[in-house]
Amino acid sequence: MFSFLWFLIIGGILGWLAGLILGKDIPGGIIGNIIAGIVGSWLGGTLLGAWGPKVSDFYIVPALIGAIVLIFIVSLVLKALSGNRA
């Protein structure tokens, strides 16, 4: 149970940091941060492998890079969708 809580906390922090680095808001607030961090860590681990410091099943560097890529792609998609509603 406690490891799952750490998993959510670290995922949220990674998503929040990725949003700060890009200067973009993540839709969904805290839940969006957690989802971006967890999905971004999976994406980063898949694309970049497992390396760097590890905290609660997250390899920090690939997870952060994956979250940044994910937030960038989501922001592009949301921008394109909002542009079509004019």
TAVENFEN-V856961 format. One record per helix or strand of 2 or more residues. SS is the DSSP state (~ for helix, > for strand). FROM is the first residue (numbers start at 0). LEN is the number of residues. If there is no record, write none. Layout:
BEGIN
ss: (SS;SS)
from: (FROM;FROM)
len: (LEN;LEN)
END
This chain:
BEGIN
ss: (~;~;>;>;~)
from: (1;28;53;57;59)
len: (21;20;2;2;24)
END
